[in-house]
Structures are given as structure tokens and as C-alpha cells.
Amino acid sequence: MAPIAPMLAKPGSGLPPGDGWVFEPKWDGFRSIVFRDGDEVELGSRNEKPLTRYFPELVAALREALPPRCVVDGEIIVVGPDRRLDFDALQNRIHPAASRVNMLAGETPAMFVVFDLLALGDRDLRNESFESRRATLVGAFTPTDSVRLTPATTDRIEAERWFIEFEGAGCDGLIAKRPEQVYVSDKRVMVKVKPVRTADCVVAGFRWHKSGPIVGSLLLGLFSDDGQLHHVGITASFTDKRRRELVEELAPLRAEARVGHPWEEWLEYASEFEAKRQRVPGGNSRWNAKKDLSFEPLRCEWVVEVAYDHLQGNRFRHATTFRRWRTDRSPASCCYDQLEEATPVAIDEVLGRA
């Protein structure tokens, strides 16, 4: 019965050593455990909250693809017009208005990628091996255009190719599983391997930490060809001691920082930007309306090197990791042309390996 917490993965610096691993693409979507009992279908999120109302088109698709009584683990994704994963479009599917939910279900329909089977009929499979669960899933599952089976391989050389090629489709690296692994909810027993690159960015502001007057995160910017400084993400990988030190170190950059700051208008016109679905440093969080995303501007004089996994549009998909200050770099040199972009690949190339 719902809810069930999903099994999780711990980060790895590369493909785990040794033989016997099973490798799958790491999908960049919403993790979801699906429960089906006849006509009743329920989509649960990673935090065990229901997602069913936001993806009505998947309910009918899952009835067609899944056995009459089962529980499966997988990922909700949206594929863009370029046949690559579109996480922005997926995020926009979470909306309180039923009319908009139904409209978006037609405009940007979701897909569901299945990668594990937790129950089939009266049979609880969580204490069986992944190898057994996967074999049962393949035999019980009927792929459709909207509900697909994730590819899997035990060949390390093929997995290394997938790691490079599938990023071009919007995948987020690889997941490594042991074939003998039972399903353990809320435990990091799998391994996730993500691409890591570095970039030099302008530090254009910061946010206070929720625990008090210490620095929570630094706001990062990159210059486009037309000279505009774009907000590309944050870095927040600091200890509490380092957060307190940063308050004093950044103090000189706060003086008169608002005057002529490239993001000053975002504070004044935040609501207008939000209406256009543009992410801005001072905008509201789409996940938590009470979360304060206001920021303190800094004079754009310092450069930081950060590690990132991949881009989502013109910004970093996840929070970056602080590497070092770059006193040898000028802010004007922090441009998009330093970023590596994966060769575009259609998602059909990934799903076709299943």
C-alpha cells in the first residue's frame, strides 16, 4: 500500500570497481513509485506525496502498460521538441489549477520510464534480488509510447559509452546496481555517477543562511556575448565556520553594490519575471512559497571556480561545488564559451537500447 519510500543512491567518483554491476541511465525527471490496483493508479513522489493529479495522461497510459496489480519504481520525464529531456517543462507541470494541468497534459505530455518492480499481484518482491525483479518486470511489462523500460547493461565498456552519449539526450549520468541487491527503502545502496566539470563564474550576490546571519549561498553569473550577466546558479558547499568567515570577507563588496548592479531590476520587477517563467535571484520558490529567495547584491569583482555536473538551458542544473577563488581571473572573462556542451542525442536513442 502507498506510500513507499524509494531506494536511493550514493554518489560515486566514477564507475564502481569490480565485476557484476548493472548499469542504467540516470533519468533527469521526477522519481515516482506507481501503485496499480485494477483501474486505480496512484503516482507517489520521492517524498511520498501524490503526483497523480498533475499527470492525468499517465494514468491511462500506465493502465495499458502495467499488470493489473503491481507496484513499480521509475521516473516521470518530459521530452522536448528536440527529442531531449526538458526538465523545465516537467517542472511547469506542477500547477495548482486543474485547467492548466489539463492544458499542459496535452501540450507537454509526460512519459514514464520503469526501472524496478516491487510487487506483482500478491507477491512482494522487495526481498528478492534486483536480478530477479528485473527479469519478472521484463516478463510482466508491456512497453507503450508513453511508458517505457529503462535500458540496462552489465558491460562496463558499453556503460562508459552510455555515460558520454546519453548526456546529450539530457540524462544525468549512470546508476550502478548490484544484481543481488534487495530493495531497501530510503537507503543509499545504489551508486550514482554524474559528469563533473568546472567553470569560472562571477560572484554577484549571496543569500543569508536560514539558521542566522551567516552566508548561505553565493550567486553565480556568466556573461553572454551581448555583455549581459546571467544568473546561472549557486554554490553553497561551505561549513558553518566558513559561512561565518564569508560574512566578513564579502563585507567590502556590499558597499554601494546595488548602484548599477546588473540584477538590480530583478528585485523591483520580480513578479513580472515570474509571470514570464524566468528564474531570477529574487524570485519566489515554485516549491515553497514561504522560502525567502531574496539576495544581497555584491559588486561584481570576484571570480570563483566551481564544479558542476551539467547545464539545463543556460544555467547549472544543480547547485555547484566550490573549488577555489580565482584571483587571477577578471570577471569580464567569465563567459559561456568556457562551458562544455554534450553532443545532442535524441531520447529515442537511449530508450531504444532497452
Phi and psi in degrees as a GROMACS rama.xvg file:
@    title "Ramachandran Plot"
@    xaxis  label "Phi"
@    yaxis  label "Psi"
@TYPE xy
-70.7079  150.397  ALA-2
-94.2231  162.418  PRO-3
-130.935  130.122  ILE-4
-75.7128  136.195  ALA-5
-73.9802  157.511  PRO-6
-74.9231  141.701  MET-7
-114.403  174.542  LEU-8
-126.824  144.871  ALA-9
-99.2153  149.276  LYS-10
-71.071  144.364  PRO-11
-125.48  152.822  GLY-12
-84.1824  -8.63553  SER-13
-174.906  -178.722  GLY-14
-58.4475  131.905  LEU-15
-61.1868  143.495  PRO-16
-71.7266  161.508  PRO-17
93.7201  168.474  GLY-18
-93.8959  170.311  ASP-19
90.9886  5.99809  GLY-20
-84.5449  150.379  TRP-21
-109.85  128.272  VAL-22
-112.597  136.055  PHE-23
-133.007  155.636  GLU-24
-63.3844  145.879  PRO-25
-94.5039  110.899  LYS-26
-80.2227  139.949  TRP-27
-98.6598  81.2386  ASP-28
-151.129  -150.246  GLY-29
-104.36  118.963  PHE-30
-64.2605  138.045  ARG-31
-152.497  134.146  SER-32
-101.653  124.928  ILE-33
-105.773  133.457  VAL-34
-112.979  126.575  PHE-35
-124.834  130.934  ARG-36
-137.907  93.9625  ASP-37
66.1668  -126.532  GLY-38
-79.0963  -13.0607  ASP-39
-83.0964  124.432  GLU-40
-129.858  130.459  VAL-41
-128.889  128.576  GLU-42
-104.112  118.327  LEU-43
-102.47  148.865  GLY-44
-91.2061  177.788  SER-45
-60.9452  -35.1122  ARG-46
-91.3751  18.4537  ASN-47
71.4428  16.548  GLU-48
-94.9563  149.734  LYS-49
-71.1029  140.265  PRO-50
-115.471  0.781753  LEU-51
-56.0247  -44.3325  THR-52
-65.053  -22.8898  ARG-53
-83.7378  -15.1105  TYR-54
-133.066  63.4106  PHE-55
-61.7813  -29.4296  PRO-56
-68.0816  -23.368  GLU-57
-77.7823  -25.2325  LEU-58
-60.0097  -50.8516  VAL-59
-65.3634  -38.7984  ALA-60
-65.1907  -38.8178  ALA-61
-71.0338  -33.2302  LEU-62
-61.1871  -37.6943  ARG-63
-72.2  -34.9092  GLU-64
-93.0264  -31.4168  ALA-65
-95.578  156.421  LEU-66
-61.1545  159.866  PRO-67
-59.4226  -33.5135  PRO-68
-134.179  112.692  ARG-69
-164.76  167.458  CYS-70
-131.933  124.845  VAL-71
-126.067  153.354  VAL-72
-109.82  137.433  ASP-73
-170.83  -159.091  GLY-74
-137.533  133.876  GLU-75
-88.5548  128.341  ILE-76
-131.713  160.648  ILE-77
-125.559  132.74  VAL-78
-103.034  126.988  VAL-79
-79.7536  178.041  GLY-80
-59.2021  -25.4098  PRO-81
-86.8651  8.79546  ASP-82
64.0764  30.5152  ARG-83
-119.899  160.77  ARG-84
-63.0512  137.331  LEU-85
-124.808  92.9578  ASP-86
-71.5893  -31.1511  PHE-87
-59.767  -47.0773  ASP-88
-63.9572  -34.8493  ALA-89
-65.7324  -44.04  LEU-90
-60.715  -37.4335  GLN-91
-67.2446  -14.6449  ASN-92
-71.4826  -17.5067  ARG-93
-86.352  99.1481  ILE-94
-142.874  140.668  HIS-95
-72.5029  -23.3384  PRO-96
-85.9752  124.147  ALA-97
-61.2165  -36.8405  ALA-98
-62.3482  -40.9955  SER-99
-71.3423  -38.0491  ARG-100
-56.8652  -46.4695  VAL-101
-67.3771  -36.6216  ASN-102
-64.5325  -46.2256  MET-103
-69.0183  -28.5628  LEU-104
-61.2187  -30.5055  ALA-105
-85.0952  -35.9197  GLY-106
-80.0962  -42.3941  GLU-107
-130.812  69.5792  THR-108
-62.9165  145.364  PRO-109
-91.1184  162.269  ALA-110
-121.091  160.585  MET-111
-124.328  125.844  PHE-112
-106.19  118.749  VAL-113
-91.8881  133.961  VAL-114
-134.036  2.24844  PHE-115
-158.807  154.142  ASP-116
-123.834  120.189  LEU-117
-101.757  -25.6876  LEU-118
-154.339  146.88  ALA-119
-142.209  114.049  LEU-120
61.4184  -127.818  GLY-121
-89.4239  3.64624  ASP-122
-94.0759  117.385  ARG-123
-87.2228  116.597  ASP-124
-96.1363  0.730409  LEU-125
-65.0862  -25.2935  ARG-126
-94.3955  5.72287  ASN-127
-93.2053  161.862  GLU-128
-68.8031  156.434  SER-129
-61.0012  -37.5023  PHE-130
-57.7229  -43.0878  GLU-131
-69.55  -41.5959  SER-132
-63.2619  -41.5991  ARG-133
-64.6389  -43.2591  ARG-134
-63.2884  -40.3284  ALA-135
-66.4205  -40.0442  THR-136
-61.0174  -46.3157  LEU-137
-60.6886  -37.6664  VAL-138
-75.7509  -23.4083  GLY-139
-103.573  -5.94855  ALA-140
-104.729  139.285  PHE-141
-116.502  100.422  THR-142
-61.5868  143.173  PRO-143
-130.473  -178.019  THR-144
-63.4166  -31.208  ASP-145
-102.781  -16.2713  SER-146
-127.457  115.151  VAL-147
-125.754  159.982  ARG-148
-95.8263  133.931  LEU-149
-71.1641  143.965  THR-150
-67.3018  154.669  PRO-151
-148.255  144.933  ALA-152
-145.671  150.104  THR-153
-105.039  1.39925  THR-154
-88.204  113.702  ASP-155
-63.8435  -37.4175  ARG-156
-64.9416  -42.9961  ILE-157
-64.6407  -39.7607  GLU-158
-62.0581  -39.1072  ALA-159
-63.7066  -36.7793  GLU-160
-66.115  -43.3154  ARG-161
-58.986  -41.7145  TRP-162
-56.6427  -38.1194  PHE-163
-82.7552  -48.9495  ILE-164
-70.373  -43.0819  GLU-165
-71.7671  -18.3637  PHE-166
-61.3582  -32.2929  GLU-167
-65.9022  -16.6861  GLY-168
-94.1808  -3.54692  ALA-169
101.799  3.82535  GLY-170
-70.5328  159.302  CYS-171
-111.057  33.8904  ASP-172
107.635  -148.297  GLY-173
-130.404  155.021  LEU-174
-112.718  131.486  ILE-175
-110.259  130.569  ALA-176
-127.831  149.401  LYS-177
-88.4132  134.69  ARG-178
-62.9422  -25.4189  PRO-179
-88.6692  -1.4039  GLU-180
-70.2534  128.112  GLN-181
-80.9244  167.739  VAL-182
-87.8689  116.067  TYR-183
-117.869  110.272  VAL-184
-64.9471  139.143  SER-185
62.8366  22.3911  ASP-186
-121.445  141.924  LYS-187
-89.5276  83.6215  ARG-188
-109.226  -14.2252  VAL-189
-91.5739  175.709  MET-190
-125.04  130.729  VAL-191
-110.17  133.251  LYS-192
-119.88  117.765  VAL-193
-119.573  149.441  LYS-194
-66.6728  143.497  PRO-195
-130.302  127.912  VAL-196
-133.117  171.882  ARG-197
-123.481  155.289  THR-198
-148.92  147.426  ALA-199
-97.2201  124.394  ASP-200
-127.559  153.353  CYS-201
-77.7112  135.025  VAL-202
-90.7577  109.031  VAL-203
-108.069  -3.96578  ALA-204
176.396  -178.536  GLY-205
-151.432  163.297  PHE-206
-116.773  145.696  ARG-207
-72.0436  148.993  TRP-208
-75.5801  147.091  HIS-209
-65.0856  -19.7055  LYS-210
-85.6789  -10.0939  SER-211
156.861  -168.698  GLY-212
-76.9397  59.4114  PRO-213
-129.356  159.397  ILE-214
-70.3998  127.429  VAL-215
-90.54  -48.8106  GLY-216
-154.17  153.485  SER-217
-99.0389  137.292  LEU-218
-93.0161  130.748  LEU-219
-108.231  145.944  LEU-220
-136.296  152.87  GLY-221
-133.566  145.25  LEU-222
-87.5213  135.403  PHE-223
-89.0628  176.04  SER-224
-62.5026  -26.2367  ASP-225
-87.713  7.75936  ASP-226
87.6179  3.03568  GLY-227
-83.406  139.096  GLN-228
-91.1022  116.896  LEU-229
-101.747  138.432  HIS-230
-73.0091  117.787  HIS-231
-113.453  -6.27596  VAL-232
151.096  -166.32  GLY-233
-133.914  164.86  ILE-234
-132.083  134.573  THR-235
-141.431  18.8691  ALA-236
-86.284  67.7063  SER-237
-125.835  149.272  PHE-238
-77.0142  164.689  THR-239
-61.2815  -37.0414  ASP-240
-62.5016  -44.0532  LYS-241
-68.1096  -34.7068  ARG-242
-62.3889  -39.2897  ARG-243
-68.1987  -39.0112  ARG-244
-64.7734  -36.2732  GLU-245
-65.2577  -29.2134  LEU-246
-57.2784  -46.5028  VAL-247
-72.6442  -40.0612  GLU-248
-66.8569  -34.6841  GLU-249
-85.9174  -10.5462  LEU-250
-53.4297  -45.2144  ALA-251
-61.1394  -29.3322  PRO-252
-78.4923  -12.5793  LEU-253
-80.7164  -21.9648  ARG-254
-63.6926  122.064  ALA-255
54.8388  27.0483  GLU-256
-71.6088  -28.534  ALA-257
-71.0352  -28.4033  ARG-258
-67.8334  115.99  VAL-259
72.6961  11.4395  GLY-260
-65.0805  137.771  HIS-261
-63.4665  -17.8486  PRO-262
-110.732  13.7903  TRP-263
-59.5678  -40.0344  GLU-264
-67.8412  -20.4823  GLU-265
-66.4962  -30.6692  TRP-266
-69.0411  -38.9836  LEU-267
-77.957  -34.6224  GLU-268
-116.433  32.6689  TYR-269
-57.1502  -41.3663  ALA-270
-64.8794  -36.2569  SER-271
-65.8444  -41.5  GLU-272
-65.4993  -40.6117  PHE-273
-60.9823  -39.2745  GLU-274
-62.0442  -28.7037  ALA-275
-91.4976  6.83855  LYS-276
62.2338  31.5642  ARG-277
-97.3852  129.891  GLN-278
-80.432  128.125  ARG-279
-133.059  154.937  VAL-280
-57.743  -32.5759  PRO-281
-98.2931  9.26343  GLY-282
-77.4698  171.27  GLY-283
-81.5193  152.486  ASN-284
-77.697  131.432  SER-285
-72.836  -17.1904  ARG-286
-96.2205  -24.9806  TRP-287
-146.088  102.485  ASN-288
-65.3269  -22.1127  ALA-289
-87.0771  -8.07248  LYS-290
-74.8252  127.975  LYS-291
-85.1305  114.496  ASP-292
-108.616  14.4219  LEU-293
-64.2855  156.734  SER-294
-137.015  159.898  PHE-295
-99.5237  117.759  GLU-296
-70.9468  150.358  PRO-297
-125.545  149.095  LEU-298
-62.6673  134.055  ARG-299
-81.1331  74.4285  CYS-300
-121.673  -15.8901  GLU-301
-107.082  149.012  TRP-302
-123.267  138.311  VAL-303
-127.416  143.964  VAL-304
-97.0685  128.186  GLU-305
-127.814  155.847  VAL-306
-99.7795  138.228  ALA-307
-137.276  161.263  TYR-308
-93.5667  -59.3495  ASP-309
-157.081  169.707  HIS-310
-91.6278  148.787  LEU-311
-123.798  100.54  GLN-312
69.7252  -119.952  GLY-313
-110.87  26.5249  ASN-314
-142.883  168.868  ARG-315
-74.6273  136.818  PHE-316
-67.0865  -40.918  ARG-317
-123.629  171.823  HIS-318
-60.1294  143.572  ALA-319
-91.7943  170.714  THR-320
-109.868  126.588  THR-321
-64.2009  132.185  PHE-322
-108.147  -56.4432  ARG-323
-170.856  160.47  ARG-324
-78.6261  142.062  TRP-325
-112.239  81.7311  ARG-326
-70.2114  -13.5871  THR-327
-89.1813  -3.33651  ASP-328
-110.338  141.18  ARG-329
-89.6846  147.856  SER-330
-55.8588  -36.922  PRO-331
-62.4788  -20.705  ALA-332
-84.7223  -3.5335  SER-333
-88.5125  88.8056  CYS-334
-121.926  168.929  CYS-335
-67.17  -22.8438  TYR-336
-66.9626  -10.0504  ASP-337
-82.5971  -13.1886  GLN-338
-84.4459  139.213  LEU-339
-86.473  139.609  GLU-340
-121.813  135.66  GLU-341
-70.7957  150.429  ALA-342
-67.0168  124.655  THR-343
-57.8384  136.364  PRO-344
-136.208  136.279  VAL-345
-71.183  141.748  ALA-346
-60.5877  -23.4859  ILE-347
-62.3344  -30.0513  ASP-348
-66.4221  -32.8873  GLU-349
-74.9079  -52.9753  VAL-350
-66.9021  -22.6791  LEU-351
-69.2336  -13.1648  GLY-352
-84.1782  -8.0464  ARG-353
